[in-house]
Amino acid sequence: MKKLNTLIIAVATLVLTVPAMAQFAKPADAIKYRQSALFVMQQNFARVAAMAAGKVPFDAKLAAESAEVATYMSKLPWAAFVEGSDKGSTKAKPQIWAEKAKFNEYAEKMQAEMGKLDAAAKTGNLDSIKAAVGAVGGSCKTCHDA
């Protein structure tokens, strides 16, 4: 079952990210795509973070599932930061386009930290999850602050 889930995620990633540039008929589509991906990522990360903070009871299975979804979703929004999608219904800062390399570096760092959270959550060890949650949160904050 685990191999099947991994295969499904891999195929979905390929299907969703490779043609991402071509799938946006207009900038508003790219904005909606990236906002949706970021929303789903944030919701799943927040679920794990709430457990790590003791705000909700720890559920190892739910933490692992949520971390896996958040990690998968962390790979999707970046293809949707296309030319022209800096205007309209977006909160994306102009620095994203002015400093694209820096932005990409922040995105890659967050994805790496999210991968570590996924691995920690699979162990079911709450202390490891807490450390990983802090690192993910820090990487998110770095980009949002910059």
C-alpha positions in Angstrom: 0.0 0.0 0.0 2.8 2.4 0.9 4.5 1.8 -2.5 1.2 2.5 -4.2 0.7 5.8 -2.3 4.3 6.8 -3.2 3.7 6.0 -6.9 0.4 8.0 -6.9 2.1 11.0 -5.3 5.0 10.8 -7.8 2.7 10.6 -10.8 0.5 13.4 -9.5 3.6 15.6 -8.9 4.8 15.0 -12.4 1.3 15.6 -13.8 0.8 18.8 -11.8 4.2 20.4 -11.9 5.7 19.7 -15.3 2.9 21.3 -17.3 2.2 23.9 -14.7 3.5 26.8 -16.9 1.3 25.7 -19.8 -1.8 25.2 -17.7 -2.3 28.8 -16.7 -4.3 30.4 -19.4 -4.1 33.7 -17.5 -2.2 35.1 -14.5 -5.3 34.8 -12.3 -5.2 31.0 -12.8 -1.6 30.8 -11.6 -2.5 32.9 -8.5 -5.4 30.7 -7.6 -3.3 27.5 -8.2 -0.5 28.7 -5.9 -2.8 30.0 -3.2 -4.7 26.8 -3.2 -1.5 24.7 -2.9 -0.2 26.9 -0.2 -3.5 26.8 1.7 -3.6 23.0 1.7 0.1 22.8 2.7 -0.5 25.3 5.6 -3.6 23.5 6.9 -1.8 20.2 7.1 1.3 21.7 8.6 -0.8 23.6 11.2 -2.4 20.3 12.2 1.0 18.9 13.0 2.2 22.1 14.6 -0.8 22.2 16.9 0.0 18.7 18.1 3.7 19.7 18.6 2.6 22.7 20.7 0.2 20.6 22.8 -2.8 22.6 21.6 -4.5 19.4 20.4 -3.9 15.8 21.5 -1.0 14.0 19.7 -2.1 11.5 17.2 0.9 9.8 15.6 -1.0 8.5 12.6 -2.7 11.8 11.8 0.6 13.7 12.3 2.3 11.4 9.8 -0.5 11.7 7.3 -0.7 15.5 7.6 3.1 15.9 7.3 3.1 13.7 4.2 0.4 15.8 2.6 2.1 19.1 3.6 5.4 17.8 2.2 3.8 16.9 -1.1 2.0 20.2 -1.3 5.2 22.1 -0.5 6.5 21.2 -4.0 3.6 22.5 -6.0 3.1 26.3 -5.7 6.4 27.5 -7.1 5.7 26.8 -10.7 2.8 29.2 -10.4 4.9 32.3 -9.8 4.8 33.1 -13.4 5.2 36.4 -15.2 2.2 38.6 -14.8 0.9 36.8 -11.7 2.4 39.5 -9.5 -0.7 41.6 -10.1 -4.3 41.0 -9.2 -5.7 39.1 -6.2 -2.4 38.3 -4.6 -0.4 39.1 -1.5 2.8 38.0 -3.2 5.5 40.6 -2.7 7.3 42.3 -5.6 10.6 41.0 -4.3 9.7 37.5 -5.4 10.1 38.5 -9.1 12.9 41.0 -8.4 15.0 38.5 -6.4 13.8 35.2 -8.0 17.0 33.3 -7.1 16.7 34.2 -3.5 13.0 33.3 -3.5 13.7 29.9 -5.1 16.4 29.3 -2.4 13.9 30.0 0.3 11.4 27.7 -1.3 13.9 24.9 -1.6 15.0 25.3 2.0 11.3 25.1 3.2 10.8 22.0 1.1 13.9 20.4 2.6 12.7 21.2 6.1 9.2 19.9 5.3 10.9 16.6 4.1 12.6 16.4 7.5 9.2 16.9 9.2 7.7 14.2 7.1 10.5 11.8 8.2 10.2 12.8 11.8 6.4 12.4 11.8 6.8 8.9 10.4 8.8 7.9 13.5 5.9 8.9 15.7 8.4 10.6 18.1 6.8 13.8 19.4 10.2 15.4 20.4 11.5 14.8 16.8 8.3 16.3 15.4 8.6 19.3 17.6 12.1 20.1 16.4 11.1 19.6 12.8 8.0 21.8 13.2 10.3 24.6 14.5 12.6 24.3 11.6 9.8 24.4 9.1 8.2 27.4 10.8 11.5 29.1 10.8 12.0 28.6 7.0 8.5 29.8 6.3 9.1 32.9 8.5 12.4 33.7 6.7 10.7 33.9 3.4 7.7 35.8 4.6 9.9 38.3 6.4 12.2 38.8 3.4 
